[in-house]
């Protein structure tokens, strides 16, 4: 992203602040038709994609080029036309009323602008994938045989679907989610960062876990669980918290590669953690047609299991290497932690309001003002870390808008992609391919879907990775009888975990750049640490008690055994309990740990597995025979 100075910089800062204020207004006070709201959303954010993101590495890095300015103006025009023509567009008959020449030209320009903005802000892969979907819908599908065939579609109809149709294309429903929810939560994250909540998260994590064996790594896990959920981008979380935690881990004896892997895995796992789940929760609620809070509740147990497993892995690695925690002299005193506990108030308010039944965007709206109020109180308390000066207020609103650009563009292009897939029938073709390749075996179909989601999710922000993966994977899973909620959660997990899965593993690359370690080796180590992220989705699709579905007894029993399974799996993967254990035992423990995740096993068999595991651990820790010791 460009750093702009001078008159251009001040102009963009003012534009960004106005953008944040506009979204605050429509959340709390304004009412707009969806098409006008979505068009205003892109009118404000799409131009910033061309001004703030250079087209090429050799493009000017501290000022926009003439072409950037031209593209930004064009991106305003396509939105202004829709706003002015809204009444007429509402009255036209979709796919019956002829598309005007002006609409055809502007619609073509709109699609091309969004693809170019995607290439700049998100990456070439997503832009190319969306372009392929468009070509398939408009032309290629009519040339292919069998279930890949798509009947020919006039070009005017393609543009109508992408530019004029209510709920689809450029101004579609996902763009609406971005306008309603996403920008508010990104702004919320920017505001609480300026009033010191992010720093408080770090201090709290240091005080709670820093003293323990492997304390610095546990600090990374806790801060990423707290901060990563709100950030929405795993890589951004790596750079935010990793710049502090990775050097600390290295200083206290962790291998550079392991330190980077811990931060990468934890930051990626933050996208699973309620209440925000990397903003994917809002999209999922929109897709499922259920309250957002239901999605957050369903995601809670799997997220806790992921971070618990990561914590166990870190703990046993530290014990194996004989690592100590952070010296007490470097930890913040408990008094400081308790005195500043009021900084948690915006997060508590956010959760409380949603529990009380308020909509997610209203809860975010109120929580933003609570955070601003805390900043004002900080002025009277003369606390420079919390005090919200005019400069910090302007910066929070500016960064809130600038950080929304990539997500807004990503949601917009995802709308284009999903429209292409749904209108062309390519999703049904993928369902036929998976069903045929799996031979109708559900477990094999799940493996194929998981691989597809991993491939799609590599290198993409959480929201986009989830949208693309769900469009492809969810219909297949539902055709095999899996519930809609479990299907969406399954695709989310595998789309997100692509951030630590080689060969792309961008979160691991980010961590490696801070730790000066080998990126690919870091990626493999991060994948090992994130192993539960590969196991948990298979568990909850077969036994939805992990998603808070079913009786209280089943939920408690399943969660209890799954938590034990995370510890046992960690012991098996690290090959350490009280001492190094044998390869045979580690394999048995890893398999046993994975088995405990699946609650559809009878209670008696679970107890037998638990007894076998306990006996094996006792045998290893006491006799050491498998290790060649007497």
C-alpha positions, 0 to 999 in steps of 0.5 A: 500500500502506498504512503501518500504525502502532500496534498494528495495524501491529505485528500486521501486521508479526508476521503478515508475518514469520510468513508468511515463516517458514512458507514457509521452513519448508515449503521446507526442512523441511515436507511438506504435501499440495498443497491444504493448502499452497495453502490455508495460503498464501492463509490467510496472504496473502489477508487482507493484500490487504484490510488493506494495500490500500485499496478506494478512493482515499477509503478510510482510508490509514493504517488498515483500515476495518471492511469491510477487517477483515471481508473479511480474516476471511472470506478466512481462513474459506474457507481454514480450511474447505478445510484442515479438509475436506481428507480428505473432499475427497480422497475425493469424486468430482469432478463426481459427489458433490453440492456441499454448501450450505456449500461452495456458499456458501463457494465463491461467497464465495471467488471474490468475495474473490479478484476484489476482492483482484485489483481492489485489488492488481493492477487493475480490468482483470484482475478484470474479465477474470476475471469475464468468463471466469467469466460466459462459462463459467457463462452467456454461452457458452450464448447465443452461436452457432458456435464461441463456443458453450459448453454450459450448466453448472450453478452448482454445477459452476462453484463445484466447479471454482473451489473444490473441484477439485484443481489448479484454481480458487482453490487450483489449480496456479498458487497452488501455484507461488506457494506453493512458488517465488514467495514464496521468491524474493521473500523472497530479493530482500528479504534480499539487498537488506537485506544490501547486494547491491542497492547492490553491483549499483549500485556494480559497474555504475558501476565497469564502465560509468560511465566510458564514453560514456553511462555513466549509461545503461549503469549503468541497463542493467546494474543493471536486468539484475541486479536486474530479474530478481529483482524480478518487477515492472518498475515496481518496478524503475524506481522502485528503480534509476531514482531513482538512474540517471535524475537521473544521466543528466539531470545529464550531459546526457541528455534527460529523456525519453530517460533515463526511456525507458532505465530503463523499457526496461531494467527491463522487459527484466529480466523476460527475464533468467535466473535468475529472469525476473521469477518467470515462469520457474517458471510456465513450467516448471510449464506445460511440465513441464520442469526450471526450469533448462532454461527459464533456459538457453533464455532466456539468449541472447535476454535477452543480445541484448535488453540488448546492443541496448539498450546499443548504442542508448544508446552511439550516442545518447551518441556522437551527442550528445557525452555523456561518462561519469561523472567518475572522482572519482564512481566507486567504486574498483576496490578497493572493488568487489573487496573486496565481491565476496563479496556476489555469493555468494548469486547465485552459490550460487543458480545453482550449486545449480540447475546441480548439479540441486537444485530451484529452491525448495531453491536459493532456500532455501539462498541465503537462508540464505547471504545471512543468513550474509553479513549476520552476517559484516557485523556482525563486519566492522563494515560497516553497509551489510552488517551484518544487525541484528535490525531489518533481518532483521525488515524483510526478512521483513516486506517479503518477505511484503508484496511477495508479496501481489500476486503470490499474488493474481495467481496465484490469480485467474489460476488462476480465469481459466485454469480458466474458459478450459479448461473452457468451451473459449474457448481453442479458440474463440480458436484458431479465430478466429486460424486463420480470420483468418490464413488459415492463414498462420503468420507472420500468426497470430504477428502476431495473437497478438503483438497479443493478448499486448501488449493482455493484458499492458498494466499487469499484473505479469510473472507474470499477463501471461505466464499470461494470454497463454500460455493464449490464445496457446500453443495457437494457436502449437502448432496451427501446429507451433511448439514448446511452449518457443518458444511460451511464450517468445514469449507471455512476450516480448510480454506483458512488453513491453506495459509500454513499449508505448503507450498504457498503458506503465506502466514508461514512466509510472513513469520519466516521473514521476521524470524529469518528462517527457511519459509518452506520448513517453517510452513511444514512445521506450522502445518504440523502444529495446526494438525487439529485444524485438519482433524476437527472438521471431519469430526464435527461434520460427522458429530455436530455436538462439537457445533453445539447441536444436540443434547447438553450431555452429548455436547459436554461428553464430546467436548471433554473427550475431544479436549483430551484428544488434543493433549494426546495428539500433541504428545504423539506429535511431539514424541514427549511426555515426561521424557522422549517416547518411542516412535511406536508409542507416538503413532499409537497416541496420535491415532488414539488422540484423533479417535477421541475427537469423534463423538459417535463412538460409544461411551464405553469404547471411548473409556477403553481408548482412554485407559489404553492411552493412560496405560501407555503413558504410564508405561513410557514415563516409568519403565522407558523400555521402548527408549532402550532404558532400564 
